[in-house]
Amino acid sequence: MNQTQHEQGNPIPITSQATSSQPIVKVLIVGDGGCGKSTFLSRLSLGQHHLQPDEEGSNGPSPILENEAPEAISGASINPLSSLPVLNDSDQPYMYTVRLGYRRFQLAFYDMSYLEKHWSLLDPDVVIMTYDITSRAGLGQLKEWRRTITRSFQIRRVNENDGGDVENGYVEVDREKIQIMLLGLKRDLRREEPGVIYPQEAYRIAQELHCDAYAECSAVTGELIPQVFEDIVRLAVLSKTGKKSEQGGCFIL
C-alpha cells in the first residue's frame, strides 16, 4: 500500500466516447453524508488556473494539463468553497480522459449518494472510501464501509451446486480486481485539538482494512487534490493491467 505525500496539480474533466484503446475505468466514491465527497468531485471539475499551488515543490512527476477547460480563468487562484461549481447528479458519471506513460484511459466517477440503493450493482474497478479527518465518528464507520465493499464487490452468492470454498452461502472472488483507496477529506480544517485524525493513524487503519492506497486532501483549498487524482489514475491502471505503472507522470487530456 502506498502512503502519499504530495503538493498540487491540475486535473480537468472532459466527456468523450470510449474506444478500444481507451478502456473505461469505473471509480466509485463512498462515505458518510457530509464528509466532503461532493466537494471533492466539484474540485476535480475545475480548470488549471483554479488549482494554483499553495506551496512550491513536488515529490515526483505531477499531472500536466494538455488542454484548458472552458471555465478556467487565466491567472485566477480560487479557493473559497462558494467558488466551487455545483455538479448535476444527472451528469454522472463524470468523465476524465487521462494518459499515464503511453496508455490512455477514461475514468468514470460515480458518487454513491446519487446511485442510492443501486450503487452496489455498479461493478467498479476502483473504490474510494472517504472520511472527514475532523470526525472521529466517521473514522469508526470505515470498517462498516469496508465490509460493505467486500459484500458488494468481492464475494458473490453461490448455491450448493457451485462447489468451492463456500461459507454462509458466499464465496470469495478475485479480491485483487478492485483497487481500494482510503481518502481523508477536509484537510484544511485540521487543528491541534482532540478528535482530529492524523495521517499516521489513518494510514494504520488503511493497512488494517487492506486498502491499496491512502491519501488526504482539501477540496476547498485544492491542497493535494491533483496528486490524489494521480494516485487514483495509477490504481485505475493497476485494475486494468494488473501491473503498477512506474513510467512518466499522469497527463490529463
ChimeraX attribute file (.defattr): number of C-alpha atoms within 10 A of each C-alpha:
attribute: neighborCount
match mode: 1-to-1
recipient: residues
	/A:1	13
	/A:2	14
	/A:3	16
	/A:4	17
	/A:5	16
	/A:6	20
	/A:7	22
	/A:8	23
	/A:9	25
	/A:10	27
	/A:11	30
	/A:12	25
	/A:13	21
	/A:14	16
	/A:15	14
	/A:16	10
	/A:17	9
	/A:18	12
	/A:19	11
	/A:20	7
	/A:21	10
	/A:22	16
	/A:23	16
	/A:24	21
	/A:25	22
	/A:26	20
	/A:27	27
	/A:28	23
	/A:29	22
	/A:30	22
	/A:31	21
	/A:32	18
	/A:33	12
	/A:34	11
	/A:35	20
	/A:36	20
	/A:37	25
	/A:38	17
	/A:39	21
	/A:40	21
	/A:41	20
	/A:42	19
	/A:43	27
	/A:44	22
	/A:45	25
	/A:46	25
	/A:47	22
	/A:48	24
	/A:49	19
	/A:50	23
	/A:51	25
	/A:52	19
	/A:53	18
	/A:54	14
	/A:55	9
	/A:56	7
	/A:57	10
	/A:58	13
	/A:59	10
	/A:60	12
	/A:61	13
	/A:62	19
	/A:63	22
	/A:64	18
	/A:65	18
	/A:66	14
	/A:67	12
	/A:68	18
	/A:69	17
	/A:70	8
	/A:71	13
	/A:72	17
	/A:73	15
	/A:74	11
	/A:75	10
	/A:76	12
	/A:77	17
	/A:78	18
	/A:79	18
	/A:80	11
	/A:81	13
	/A:82	9
	/A:83	13
	/A:84	20
	/A:85	15
	/A:86	13
	/A:87	15
	/A:88	10
	/A:89	14
	/A:90	8
	/A:91	10
	/A:92	14
	/A:93	16
	/A:94	21
	/A:95	22
	/A:96	23
	/A:97	23
	/A:98	25
	/A:99	20
	/A:100	20
	/A:101	13
	/A:102	8
	/A:103	11
	/A:104	20
	/A:105	24
	/A:106	26
	/A:107	26
	/A:108	20
	/A:109	20
	/A:110	24
	/A:111	21
	/A:112	18
	/A:113	17
	/A:114	13
	/A:115	15
	/A:116	9
	/A:117	9
	/A:118	10
	/A:119	18
	/A:120	16
	/A:121	10
	/A:122	15
	/A:123	15
	/A:124	21
	/A:125	24
	/A:126	26
	/A:127	26
	/A:128	21
	/A:129	23
	/A:130	25
	/A:131	30
	/A:132	26
	/A:133	26
	/A:134	23
	/A:135	14
	/A:136	14
	/A:137	12
	/A:138	17
	/A:139	18
	/A:140	12
	/A:141	13
	/A:142	20
	/A:143	14
	/A:144	10
	/A:145	17
	/A:146	19
	/A:147	12
	/A:148	13
	/A:149	18
	/A:150	16
	/A:151	15
	/A:152	15
	/A:153	21
	/A:154	18
	/A:155	15
	/A:156	13
	/A:157	13
	/A:158	16
	/A:159	10
	/A:160	8
	/A:161	6
	/A:162	10
	/A:163	9
	/A:164	11
	/A:165	9
	/A:166	14
	/A:167	10
	/A:168	7
	/A:169	11
	/A:170	15
	/A:171	17
	/A:172	17
	/A:173	12
	/A:174	9
	/A:175	11
	/A:176	13
	/A:177	17
	/A:178	23
	/A:179	24
	/A:180	28
	/A:181	25
	/A:182	27
	/A:183	23
	/A:184	24
	/A:185	25
	/A:186	23
	/A:187	21
	/A:188	15
	/A:189	13
	/A:190	16
	/A:191	12
	/A:192	8
	/A:193	8
	/A:194	8
	/A:195	13
	/A:196	15
	/A:197	20
	/A:198	16
	/A:199	17
	/A:200	10
	/A:201	9
	/A:202	20
	/A:203	21
	/A:204	12
	/A:205	18
	/A:206	25
	/A:207	15
	/A:208	10
	/A:209	16
	/A:210	15
	/A:211	20
	/A:212	18
	/A:213	22
	/A:214	26
	/A:215	25
	/A:216	27
	/A:217	25
	/A:218	20
	/A:219	26
	/A:220	24
	/A:221	22
	/A:222	28
	/A:223	25
	/A:224	24
	/A:225	27
	/A:226	26
	/A:227	28
	/A:228	24
	/A:229	18
	/A:230	24
	/A:231	20
	/A:232	22
	/A:233	26
	/A:234	19
	/A:235	27
	/A:236	26
	/A:237	24
	/A:238	19
	/A:239	21
	/A:240	16
	/A:241	11
	/A:242	12
	/A:243	11
	/A:244	12
	/A:245	15
	/A:246	9
	/A:247	10
	/A:248	14
	/A:249	17
	/A:250	24
	/A:251	22
	/A:252	25
	/A:253	19
